[in-house]
Amino acid sequence: MRVRFSILAAMAFGALLAPEPAAAALHLCNQTSYVLYTAIGAATKAELDTQGWTRVVPGDCATPIEGPLTAPAYFIYARTSQAHAGEGRAWGGKVQICAKETNFSQRIPLPTHACKGDDFFPLPFAVLDRHGLKTWRTTFTESKAIDSRSAARDAGLDRLLRDVGYHPAPGKPGREAALRAFRERMKLPSDATDTDLFDALETEAMKAAAPAGYSVCNDTDSPVWAAMGLQKDKTFVTRGWWQIPAGACARTMTEPLKTDRVYLLAEHKPKRLLVTGPTKLCVADIEFEVTGRGRCTERGLTEVGFAVTDTKGRSGYVAHVGDDGLLPPAPSAHKGSSPK
């Protein structure tokens, strides 16, 4: 995915930061028209803790760190949702820190010189200069035209409506008319909250975007845990778990697909299967990568049936998990057209 940086490294977020007088914590606020996914790092003299991705919708704030900020140094990075059409944008700086496409949490000793693990790669984080304060608020901005969080909320709804194929007329009447049509199409109640609208719009936009690789979207009202399997030559490789919040998506593969099928397992905790199928593969209770599909019990693993998703001829695929299992693939032809 091509990414355009929105902040020069030399700025180091200095113009975007303001103290937050509320309870001690790190608050991240989104004053842009994009759904953002953010990652943070905290460093001591001995180690670096990193975590991502925290989702922040336009006009809202999130709190990835609850409690006083006591580490000597903090770092931050943000990128736009892959559901958005067009070139992606990112907010960062000059400090190279390892991250991966899907949700992650990593603690590594310092100094470190290379990313460990095939899934991790360096991203340019910015230094969070909080002036020694134990609480801080970072506000991501896009342009002077979006001068408040309420303006960001409206701009964000407009952008996502365009991403799913609606073309609202400028101003509040056009936006409300498009939202009414979208609510009717999705069978959302007329009093749907902003959270409901952003979740539904991003999910529908992701269906049309189908970024390179393999993504899993959670269309249920509670967290889903997903695992996937691939066949390489005559050997199966199974990986898990990805925790996917309600209404969110996770990319489990980032490279363009070069396989005719991907095997998927999804469940609600504890152990309520949502997506399953006839292909038996091995899984573990914790984060895992397993080679081979036999002798699961002998290896201290559990054998579970995976469903098959047909990815033949596709460079990107988005699997949608609902309360009743795997949802049919959505047609992408509506993108850019007028929804009915």
Secondary structure, DSSP 8 states (H G I E B T S, - for coil): --EEESS-GGGTTGGGEE---SSSEEEEEEESSS-EEEEEEEE-SSEEEEEEEEEE-TT-EEEEEES---SSEEEEEEEE-TTSSS-EEEE--SEEEEE-SS-EEEEEESS--S--STT-EEEEEEE---TT-S-EEEEEE--TT--SHHHHHHHHHHHHHHHTT----SSHHHHHHHHHHHHHHHT--TT--HHHHHHHHHHHHHHHH--SEEEEEE-SSS-EEEEEEEEETTEEEEEEEEEE-TT-EEEEE-S---SSEEEEEEEETTTEEEE--SEEEEE-SSSEEEE-SS-TGGGT-EEEEEEEEE-TT-SEEEEEEETTEE-----STTTTS---
